[in-house]
Amino acid sequence: MRDSKRPKWNLAMTGTTTALVVLAMLGTKLVSIPIPATTGYFNVGDIFVILAGLWLGPVAGCVVGVIGPTAADAMGYPQYMLATAVTKGLEGLLVGLIGGGRHASLGRKGFAAAVGAIVMVAGYFVFQAFIYPALGQFIPLFNFTTLSAALVEAPLNAVQGAIGASVGFGLWKAVAGFNPQGRNDKPNGS
């Protein structure tokens, strides 16, 4: 495929990955593992945010991170939309900045996925422990969590992040050999 068609392919893959995030998160809600302390839920949407960053780069990672998970939150967890948009957008952006690109080493890709997981855990912790309690004093929608509740949820978010990073990295390895330009983009070091 010529370079002129690459932006269209990236746009199509960004849209597809965004839809996968929404489906993954909605599917998780059907067989939901709620986290009562913060009214949150365990989900696997990070898999596709990390995949998008590794495979399609920082812009797509950010777009997928903002749109997919936030749309899923809009369908049942609107109090999390702000935290999700900021946290998952930053997650996808940083994964793409660190590990995006066809020439990043396998180790760099793995490191980027791990950073994405850490960003997700830290982002939700900051929102649940500090930002939402402060906003909750003025906006009732955000009056649902505390520092102690955030401490309860952090280990569960760490498990979610580890699953997202490892499966997202594994999916990237599976799709990295596919290149619409016809060149072999197998992961470096494999």
C-alpha positions in Angstrom: 0.0 0.0 0.0 1.3 3.4 -0.9 2.1 5.9 1.9 -0.8 8.1 0.7 -3.2 5.3 1.9 -1.6 4.9 5.3 -3.6 7.7 7.0 -6.8 6.1 5.9 -5.7 2.8 7.2 -4.7 4.3 10.5 -8.0 6.0 10.8 -9.9 2.8 10.0 -7.8 0.8 12.6 -8.3 3.6 15.2 -12.0 3.4 14.7 -12.0 -0.3 14.9 -9.9 -0.4 18.0 -12.1 2.2 19.7 -15.2 0.1 19.0 -13.4 -2.9 20.4 -12.8 -1.0 23.7 -16.4 -0.1 23.9 -17.4 -3.7 23.2 -14.9 -5.1 25.7 -16.0 -2.7 28.4 -19.7 -3.3 27.8 -19.1 -7.1 27.7 -17.3 -6.8 31.0 -20.4 -5.0 32.4 -22.6 -8.0 31.5 -20.4 -10.3 33.6 -19.4 -7.4 35.8 -17.0 -7.5 38.8 -18.1 -4.4 40.7 -15.9 -2.6 43.1 -18.3 -1.4 45.8 -15.8 0.9 47.6 -15.8 3.3 44.6 -18.8 2.1 42.5 -16.3 1.2 39.8 -15.9 -2.1 37.9 -13.2 -4.3 36.7 -12.9 -4.2 32.9 -10.6 -5.3 30.1 -10.7 -2.1 27.9 -7.1 -1.3 28.7 -6.1 -4.2 26.4 -7.2 -2.3 23.4 -5.9 1.1 24.6 -2.4 -0.4 24.9 -2.8 -2.3 21.6 -3.7 1.0 19.9 -0.7 2.8 21.3 1.8 0.1 20.5 0.4 -0.6 17.0 -0.9 2.7 15.8 1.1 5.3 17.7 0.4 8.0 20.2 -2.4 9.9 18.5 -4.4 6.7 17.9 -3.6 5.5 21.4 -4.9 8.7 22.9 -8.1 8.8 20.7 -8.9 5.2 21.5 -8.2 5.8 25.2 -10.4 8.9 25.3 -13.4 7.8 23.1 -13.8 4.1 23.7 -13.7 3.9 27.5 -15.5 7.2 28.0 -18.3 6.1 25.7 -18.6 2.9 27.7 -18.7 4.9 31.0 -21.5 7.1 29.6 -23.7 4.0 29.4 -23.8 3.3 33.1 -20.9 5.0 35.0 -21.1 8.7 34.1 -19.3 9.7 37.3 -16.2 8.2 35.9 -16.2 9.9 32.5 -13.8 12.7 33.5 -11.3 10.3 35.1 -11.6 7.9 32.3 -11.1 10.4 29.5 -8.0 11.9 31.2 -6.5 8.7 32.5 -7.1 6.4 29.5 -6.2 9.1 27.0 -2.9 9.7 28.8 -2.4 5.9 29.0 -2.8 5.5 25.2 -0.7 8.6 24.4 2.2 7.6 26.6 2.2 3.9 25.3 2.3 5.3 21.8 5.0 7.8 22.5 7.2 5.3 24.3 6.6 2.1 22.3 4.8 3.2 19.1 6.5 3.0 15.8 7.6 0.1 13.7 11.2 0.2 14.7 10.8 0.2 18.5 12.4 -2.9 20.1 10.4 -5.6 21.7 11.8 -4.5 25.1 10.7 -0.9 24.5 7.2 -2.1 23.5 7.0 -4.2 26.7 8.1 -1.2 28.8 5.6 1.0 27.1 2.8 -1.4 28.0 3.9 -1.5 31.6 4.0 2.3 31.7 0.4 2.3 30.4 -0.7 0.0 33.2 1.0 2.3 35.8 -0.6 5.4 34.3 -4.0 3.8 34.6 -3.6 2.8 38.2 -2.1 6.1 39.2 -4.6 8.2 37.3 -7.7 6.5 38.8 -6.1 6.7 42.3 -5.5 10.4 42.0 -9.0 11.0 40.7 -10.7 8.8 43.4 -8.5 9.9 46.3 -8.2 13.7 45.6 -9.9 15.2 42.6 -13.4 13.6 43.0 -13.7 14.2 46.7 -12.8 17.9 46.1 -15.3 18.2 43.2 -17.9 16.3 45.3 -18.1 19.2 47.7 -19.7 21.3 44.9 -21.0 18.7 42.4 -23.0 15.8 43.8 -22.2 13.5 40.9 -18.6 13.3 42.1 -19.4 12.8 45.8 -18.9 9.0 45.8 -15.3 8.2 46.7 -12.7 8.9 49.4 -9.0 8.3 49.9 -9.7 5.1 51.8 -12.0 3.8 49.0 -9.2 4.6 46.4 -6.8 2.6 48.5 -9.2 -0.4 48.4 -9.5 -0.1 44.6 -5.8 0.4 43.7 -4.8 -3.3 44.0 -7.7 -4.3 41.8 -6.8 -1.6 39.3 -3.2 -3.0 39.4 -4.5 -6.5 38.4 -6.6 -4.9 35.7 -3.6 -2.9 34.5 -1.3 -6.0 34.4 -3.9 -7.9 32.4 -4.4 -5.0 30.0 -0.6 -4.6 29.5 0.2 -8.3 29.0 -2.8 -9.1 26.8 -2.4 -5.8 24.9 1.3 -6.5 24.3 0.4 -10.1 23.2 -2.2 -8.9 20.8 0.3 -6.3 19.4 2.8 -9.2 18.8 0.0 -11.1 17.0 -1.0 -8.2 14.7 2.5 -6.6 14.3 3.3 -8.8 11.4 0.4 -7.4 9.4 1.4 -4.4 7.5 -0.8 -2.8 4.8 2.3 -1.5 3.0 3.4 -5.1 2.3 6.6 -4.9 4.4 7.3 -7.3 7.1 6.9 -5.6 10.5 7.6 -8.5 12.8 8.4 -7.4 16.3 12.1 -6.7 16.8 13.8 -9.5 18.8 11.3 -12.2 17.8 
